[in-house]
Amino acid sequence: AEARAILEGLLKTHPTQPADYYCDNQGCVDKWDRMMHADMTDWGCRATWMRIRQLQLTRESAGAPMGMHWVHSHVEKEERQISEKSKYICACKRDRSVRCDPNHELCSDSGSLGV
């Protein structure tokens, strides 16, 4: 479902427009980071990820900056707001010592999409 949401976000954003995407799925962020140089032969949802890669290449050739950022999920639970166990630092934080913002205010700038 997350890969499909990423694809939909790319399809709904003009390829010349800068865009930042936010996802709470670490696996999707990992795939995004290695997708341009990876062999996708054994990836689940391979067709979706190949379409994402092609759209990423199109945006790159148009000079449109874009990025994928990880956000912490289920931060309504206080213990998750201060957790330091995740692989990534939430996009709403400067570093691990800062409490995660349950509203992800820093992630909700115009031009950004949550998936």
VENURFEN-V599501 format. One record per residue. N is the residue number from 1. SS is DSSP state (@ for helix, = for strand, . for the rest). OMEGA is omega as a letter, one per 30 degrees, with the letter a starting at -180 (999 if undefined). BURIAL is 1 if it has 24 or more other C-alpha atoms within 12 Angstrom, else 0. Layout:
BEGIN
N;SS;OMEGA;BURIAL, N;SS;OMEGA;BURIAL
END
This chain:
BEGIN
1;.;a;0, 2;@;l;1, 3;@;l;1, 4;@;l;0, 5;@;l;0, 6;@;l;1, 7;@;l;1, 8;@;l;0, 9;@;l;1, 10;@;a;1, 11;@;a;1, 12;.;l;0, 13;.;l;1, 14;.;a;0, 15;.;l;0, 16;.;a;0, 17;.;l;0, 18;.;a;0, 19;=;l;1, 20;=;a;1, 21;=;a;1, 22;=;a;1, 23;=;l;1, 24;.;a;1, 25;.;a;1, 26;@;l;1, 27;@;l;0, 28;@;l;1, 29;@;l;1, 30;@;a;0, 31;@;l;1, 32;@;a;1, 33;@;a;0, 34;@;a;0, 35;@;a;1, 36;@;a;0, 37;@;a;0, 38;.;l;0, 39;.;a;0, 40;.;a;0, 41;.;a;0, 42;.;l;0, 43;.;l;0, 44;.;a;0, 45;.;a;0, 46;@;a;0, 47;@;l;0, 48;@;a;1, 49;@;l;1, 50;@;l;1, 51;@;l;0, 52;@;a;1, 53;@;a;1, 54;@;l;0, 55;@;l;1, 56;@;l;1, 57;@;l;0, 58;@;l;0, 59;@;l;1, 60;@;a;0, 61;@;l;0, 62;.;l;0, 63;.;a;0, 64;.;l;0, 65;.;l;0, 66;=;l;1, 67;=;l;1, 68;=;a;1, 69;=;l;1, 70;=;l;1, 71;.;a;1, 72;.;l;1, 73;.;l;1, 74;.;a;0, 75;.;l;0, 76;.;l;0, 77;.;a;0, 78;@;a;0, 79;@;l;0, 80;@;l;0, 81;@;a;1, 82;.;a;1, 83;.;l;1, 84;.;a;0, 85;.;a;0, 86;.;l;0, 87;.;a;0, 88;.;l;1, 89;.;a;1, 90;.;a;1, 91;.;a;1, 92;.;a;1, 93;.;l;1, 94;.;a;0, 95;.;a;0, 96;.;a;0, 97;.;a;0, 98;.;l;0, 99;.;l;1, 100;.;l;1, 101;.;a;1, 102;.;l;1, 103;.;a;0, 104;.;a;1, 105;@;a;0, 106;@;a;0, 107;@;a;1, 108;.;l;0, 109;.;l;0, 110;.;a;0, 111;.;l;0, 112;=;a;1, 113;=;l;1, 114;=;l;1, 115;.;999;1
END
